């Protein structure tokens, strides 16, 4: 029941956007330059990112489905490959372009390939990994001869000035001493990026071509213990519950509450993301898989901001799961935080680099603050 990632492709729309260009493209809130942008960028250490926005006109250049479809079109798992060869298409994203139909339907529609099985996976950052796991299980069980999994995000539609609220003076003043405030709704616009990745899965590697063997993909949800942290289409109540957008008296009340914006419970995020990563997930993973940190040659870590890198490192080390920082691999500074697409985009870069060699064990880590889920996946380079 072996499964291999025999090719990975990434698509990042338009030219890279430097820090100095962000407000030119996203626009200024209330026509005023942001006082907080530089503070946030100093902590997240992102230098460039990508937006599906035409900088000259401000219009959208790619929908979320189009981003994913472009990544799929760039796959070349073997000579003569065509998108009509795809038997299963699994697509994950944080925010599809519409409520219905599902994201995979829209990606398949963009590809205009032959009929195939499709599945849309919901969630936030882990949705790309759940798509990958579904695709892997489909191939492993012999349900399909091959499968393609995608992760994609078109976050810029949330980040333009017409969607963002003004940042209060008190929040701006507190940001210097409380960097976690950068993850609130008004400030997430300096954190997120657009992009897509696609992986082609097969029961055996392509001769003469480097691949990743999927050893396992494990996902742990702690929603039974923790409240919602990152959410959209709802407001959070004092007791930690969510009131969804359909529960408002009228559309005007819903819009006035900013229910459709992406928001985070900053205090809960800062308090729980490291314990969820280390104290909650790793003991369960070790009990199930017996993995030891010294087995790991490369640690592919998705984190939304460099602000979390050292706390996560220290949290893992504190429980005896010490992976030296020189083994960590990320492209966050150059590619930005692309959510569910991030691991695909990192692995695409890694697979084509000289950093990996046959036999290397690659441990992937993807946290999701939605209601705190953690994914770990082990790959072997072949």
N, C-alpha and C positions, 0 to 999 in steps of 0.2 A: 504493500500500500504506500509506496514511495511517491512523493510529489516534489517537483523541482520548479523553481522560478528560472526559466530559461532565458528570459529577457525582461528588462524593465525600461520604460521610457518615461520621460518627464516633459511637460509643456508649461512654460512660464510666459505669460502674455506680454507682448510689447517690450520696450527697452527697460533695463533696470532703473529704478527710481532711487536717487540718492536722498539722504535726509533733508537736504536743502530744498528739494523739489516737491516734497510731500504736500505742503499747503497750496502750492500752485495747482496741483492736480485735484486734490480732495476739496479745496476751497477753505476759506476762513469762516469760522463761526462768528456771526455778528460783524463780519468784515474786519475783525481784529486778529492780529497774529497771536498764535497760541503762546501763553507764558509757560506752559508745562511741557511742550514737545521736547525741548532739549533735555529736561530732567528725565523724562521717560526713556528717551533714546540712550542716554548715558547708562541707564540701568539695564536696558534690554540688549545693548551692544549690537543692534542690527544696523548695518551700514547701507545696504540696498535691499529693495524688495520689488515686487511686480504687481501692477494693477491692470485689470482688464478695462482700462479707461483710456480713451484717446486724449492725450494731454493738450491737444490744440482745441478740441471741441468740447471736452468733458463728457462725451457720450460713451456708453458702454460698447466695448469692442467684442466681447465674448460673454455669453451666458455661462453658467456653471456647467450645463450639459455640453456646451461646445468646448469648454476647456478639457473635460474628460475625454470627449471624442478625439480631440487633437492628440492627446497623449496615447490613446489606443492606436491611432493611425501611424504613430512613430515606432511601433513595435516591429522588430525584425527577428523573431525567434529562430527562423531557419530560412534557407534560400527559397524564394518563391512564395513566401507567406502572403496571404491576402486576408482581409478582415472577414471575408465570407467563410473562412476556415474556423472562426470562433464558434464553439458549441455552447458555451455558458458565459454570461456576462454579469458580474456582480459589482455593483457600484455603491460606494459609501460617500456620504457628505454630511456636513453639519447643517447646511441650509440649502435645500434644492431651490430651483427657480420658482416653484409654485407649490401649493399644498397638495394638489393632485394634478396629473398622475404621478407615479413614483419616478424617482430620479433615473433609475436604470431604463425605464421606458423612453425617457427623453434622450438619454445618451444613445440608446439603440436607434431611435429615430434620426438622430444626427448622423450616425454612421451609415444608415441605410443598407446595412448588411443583411444577409439572409436570416430567416427565422432562427431563433436560438432561445435557450432558457435564459431568463433574466431574473435578478433579484436586487432590490434596493435595501440597503442597510442604514438604519437611522442611528442617531447618536451625535457625538461631537467628534473629538479627535480620534476616538477608537473606531468610528464607523468605517474607516478605511481598512482597519485590521479585521473587523468582523466580515467585511466583504472578502478579504484575502482568505480568511479561515473557511468561509462558505465555499469559495472557489476550490480551495485545497481539498476539502472533504469530498466535493463533487468528483474531482479527478481521482482521489485515492480510492473511492468506492466504485470506480468504473462507471459512474453515471454519465460522465462526459469524457471524451478523449483528450480534451483540453479545456481550459477556462481562462478568462481574463478578469482580473480584479482591478478596480480603480478607486482612488481617493481624490477628491477635488474640492476646491473652495473658491467661491467668488465673493469674498468678504467686502470688497471695496464698495459694493452697493449699500452697505450699512454705514460706511465710513465717510461718505461725502457730507459736506457741511450742511446740506439741506436735511439730512437725517440726524445730525448730531445736536445735542443740547449744549447750551453754554456751560462752561466750567465755573463753578462758584469760587469766589475769592478765598473762602476758608479752605476748600479742597486744594487749591493751588498753593496756598501757604503751607499746608501740612505735607505736601508731596515730598519735599526735601528730606524730612525725617521719617516719612512713612511711604517708602517706594511702592508698597503693595497697593496703594490707592490707585496706581496706574491701571489696575484691572477693573475699575468701575466703568459703567456704561459710557460716560462722557470721554474717557481717556483711552478706551480700547482702540480707537481709530489710529493710534500711533503704534499699535502692536501687530496688526494682522496683515496678511498678504494673500494674493491670488495665485493659484497654480493647480496643477493636476499631475498625477502619476498613474501609470498602468503597469501591471505585471502579467506576464504570460506564464501559465502553469501547465506542466505536462508530466506524465508518469515517468519520464526518463530525460536526462539532459541531451542537448544537441551535441553530437560528436564534434570535438575540437573547439567547443565554445564554453566559456566559463559560466557557471550557474550557481544558484543557492539551493541546496536541499533543505526543505522545510522539515525540521525535526518535530516541532510542536508549536502551537499557538495557544496560550492560556489567557483567559480574560476573567478578572475578578471584579464583581460589583459589590460595593458597600452601601448601596442605597437603602438596605435594610437597617443601617445604623446611622446614616448621615443625611442631612437635609440637602435639598437642591442648592447648588452653588452657582452654576452658569446656566442661564436660561434665556429664552426669547419667546414672545407670544404669550407672556404672562406677567403678573406682578407678584412679588413675594410679600406674604403677610407676616405680621409680628410673631406668629407661632411657627414660622418656618414653612408653612404650606404655600402652594401656588394657586392663584386664581387665574384661570386661562382666559384668553381673549374673547371667547364666545360667551363668557359669563357677564360681560358688561351690559348695562342697560341699553346702550346705543353705540353705534360706531364712533360718534364724536367723543363720548366718554372714554372709549378704548384708546383713541388716538391721543387724547389729552394726557392719559396716564403713561404714555410712551411704552405701552405693553409690547409693541412689536420690536423694540430695540433689543440688541444683545446686552445682557447685564450679568454682573457677577457679584456675589456676596463676598466682598473683599476680606472681611474678617475671617469668615469660614475658610476661604481659600488659603490664606496665610497660615491658618491654624492646622489644617487637615491634609494638605497635599503631600507633605513629606511623610507623616505617619502612615497615610494610605499606601504610599509607594514602598516604604520599608517595613514598618511594624506590622501592617495588616497583610500585604500581598506576599512579601518574600518568604515568610514562614510557611504559608500555604503552598507556594511554588516549590520550595525545597522538600516539603513533605510529599508532594505529588511527583516531582521530577528528580529529586536528589541532586540538583545542580549545585556546583561549588564555584565561587567567584574565580578561583585560579584556572578554571577550565575556559574562561572567556578570553578570547584574543582581542575582540573589538566590541565595544559597547555603543550601539547606535541609540542615542538618547534623544527623544523628542521632548523639548521643554519650550514653553511659550516665550520665555525671556531668560536671558543670562542671569537675571536676578535669582532664579531658582537653582542654577547649576550647582553651586557650592553647598547650599542647604540639602539638596538631594544627595550629593556625594557624601556629606557628613552623616546624613541619616542612614545611608547604606553601610557606611563604615562602622557606625555605632552598633549595628546589629551583627557585625562580623561578616558582612557581604561587601568586602572592600575591593573595588575595581579602580586601580590607579587612573588618575585623570589622563595620563598619556594614552590610555586605551580607549578613551571616549572619542566619538566621532559625530560631528554635527556640521551642518552648513548654514546654521541660523544667521550668522552675520551677513552672508552673501545672498541667500535665497529668501530670508524672512520666515515668519511663522505661518505656514500654510495648512495648519490644522490636520485634517484627516489625510491630506496629501503628503505631509512632511516626511514620513518614513519612506514612502515610495521615492520621493525626490532625493533623499539621502542615500538610499540603497542604489539608485541609478548611478549616482556619482561614485559611490564606493565600488560598485561592480566594475566600472571602467577605469579605476585607479590602480596604482601599483601598491596600494596599502594592503590589499588582501592577497592571499596565496592559498592554493588547495589545502584543505584540512583545517583552515581557520574556523573557529567557532564565533559566530556573530550573535550577540544577545541584543535584541531590540526591546526598547522600553517606551511605552506610550501611555501617559496618564491622561485622564479625562476628568475635568472638574465638574461636569454636568451634575452628577450626583455621586461622584467619586467612583470611577471604575479605573482599573489598572490592567494594562496588557503587557505581557512579556512573551517574546517569541524567540526561539533558537533556530538559527540557520547554520548550515555547514557549507563552506565554499568547496565546490568540486570543479 
